């Protein structure tokens, strides 16, 4: 019988400005660790937990945080480029000025998150839990929201151009002032039960 390895705990360490390239972490608990200004490239973190950690101004490129839990962490001005966060959960985190460019965030749990100052472009968010997300004025361009849960989401004044909106129930969302393409407007109209026809 194989005995599972005990989880490792890293508490209160200062990783500010560290360069992390191709490193791998699994089943690790990070508590009150400062990852500020850290640069990760090709790092892999699996089934890790982050509690009260700071990711401010950090940049992550082609890195993976899969099945991870983030609790009460701050991500001020952090950037994720082509990263994989499949199945990760965020609770009580702060995302001011976060930028996400590409990557796979499928099955991520962001329910209730305040994402109004964030910018997301070309990100896969299939089956993500985005219920009650506050994204007023956010940039959500070219996102794959297939199967995402969007109940009670607030997308007022958000730029949604190019994103798939088939999973969106307009009656259960706030969309005033949101920017969409004509094609997306037709999807929303159909979801409201309108019979959209083109004049002959």
FENFENBEL-V192643 format. One record per backbone hydrogen bond with DSSP energy under -1.0 kcal/mol. NH is the residue of the N-H (numbers start at 0). CO is the residue of the C=O. E is the energy in kcal/mol with one decimal. If there is no record, write none. Layout:
nh=<NH & NH>
co=<CO & CO>
e=<E & E>
This chain:
nh=<7 & 9 & 11 & 14 & 16 & 17 & 19 & 21 & 24 & 26 & 28 & 29 & 30 & 31 & 33 & 34 & 36 & 37 & 38 & 39 & 40 & 41 & 43 & 44 & 45 & 46 & 48 & 49 & 50 & 51 & 53 & 54 & 56 & 57 & 58 & 59 & 60 & 61 & 63 & 64 & 65 & 66 & 68 & 69 & 70 & 71 & 73 & 74 & 76 & 77 & 78 & 79 & 80 & 81 & 83 & 84 & 86 & 87 & 88 & 89 & 90 & 93 & 97 & 98 & 99 & 100 & 101 & 103 & 104 & 106 & 107 & 108 & 109 & 111 & 112 & 114 & 117 & 118 & 119 & 120 & 121 & 123 & 124 & 126 & 127 & 128 & 129 & 131 & 132 & 133 & 134 & 136 & 137 & 138 & 139 & 140 & 141 & 143 & 147 & 148 & 151 & 152 & 153 & 154 & 156 & 157 & 158 & 159 & 162 & 163 & 167 & 171 & 172 & 173 & 177 & 178 & 184 & 185 & 186 & 187 & 188 & 189 & 190 & 191 & 192 & 193>
co=<26 & 28 & 30 & 33 & 35 & 14 & 38 & 40 & 43 & 45 & 7 & 48 & 9 & 50 & 12 & 53 & 55 & 34 & 17 & 58 & 19 & 60 & 22 & 63 & 24 & 65 & 27 & 68 & 29 & 70 & 32 & 73 & 75 & 54 & 37 & 78 & 39 & 80 & 42 & 83 & 44 & 85 & 47 & 88 & 49 & 90 & 52 & 93 & 95 & 74 & 57 & 98 & 59 & 100 & 62 & 103 & 105 & 84 & 67 & 108 & 69 & 72 & 94 & 77 & 118 & 79 & 120 & 82 & 123 & 125 & 104 & 87 & 128 & 130 & 109 & 133 & 114 & 97 & 138 & 99 & 140 & 102 & 143 & 145 & 124 & 107 & 148 & 150 & 129 & 112 & 153 & 155 & 134 & 117 & 158 & 119 & 160 & 122 & 144 & 127 & 171 & 149 & 132 & 173 & 175 & 154 & 137 & 178 & 159 & 142 & 164 & 168 & 169 & 152 & 174 & 157 & 180 & 181 & 182 & 183 & 184 & 185 & 186 & 187 & 189 & 188>
e=<-1.7 & -3.5 & -3.1 & -2.1 & -2.5 & -2.1 & -3.2 & -2.5 & -2.9 & -2.2 & -3.3 & -3.8 & -3.1 & -3.2 & -2.2 & -3.1 & -2.5 & -2.0 & -2.6 & -2.3 & -2.7 & -2.3 & -2.7 & -2.9 & -2.6 & -2.5 & -2.3 & -3.4 & -2.9 & -2.8 & -2.0 & -3.5 & -3.1 & -2.0 & -2.5 & -2.7 & -2.8 & -2.9 & -2.8 & -3.4 & -1.8 & -2.3 & -2.3 & -3.3 & -3.2 & -3.3 & -2.0 & -2.5 & -2.9 & -2.3 & -2.2 & -2.6 & -3.3 & -3.3 & -2.3 & -2.9 & -2.0 & -2.0 & -2.4 & -2.5 & -2.7 & -2.3 & -1.9 & -2.2 & -3.1 & -3.0 & -3.4 & -1.6 & -3.4 & -2.6 & -1.4 & -2.5 & -2.7 & -2.4 & -2.3 & -3.0 & -1.7 & -2.2 & -3.6 & -2.5 & -2.3 & -2.5 & -2.7 & -2.1 & -1.8 & -2.8 & -2.4 & -2.3 & -1.7 & -2.7 & -2.6 & -2.3 & -1.9 & -2.1 & -2.9 & -2.3 & -1.9 & -2.3 & -2.3 & -2.8 & -2.9 & -1.6 & -2.8 & -3.0 & -1.3 & -1.9 & -2.6 & -2.5 & -2.2 & -2.5 & -1.5 & -2.3 & -1.2 & -2.4 & -2.4 & -3.0 & -2.3 & -1.7 & -1.5 & -2.4 & -2.5 & -2.5 & -2.0 & -1.3 & -1.6 & -2.3>
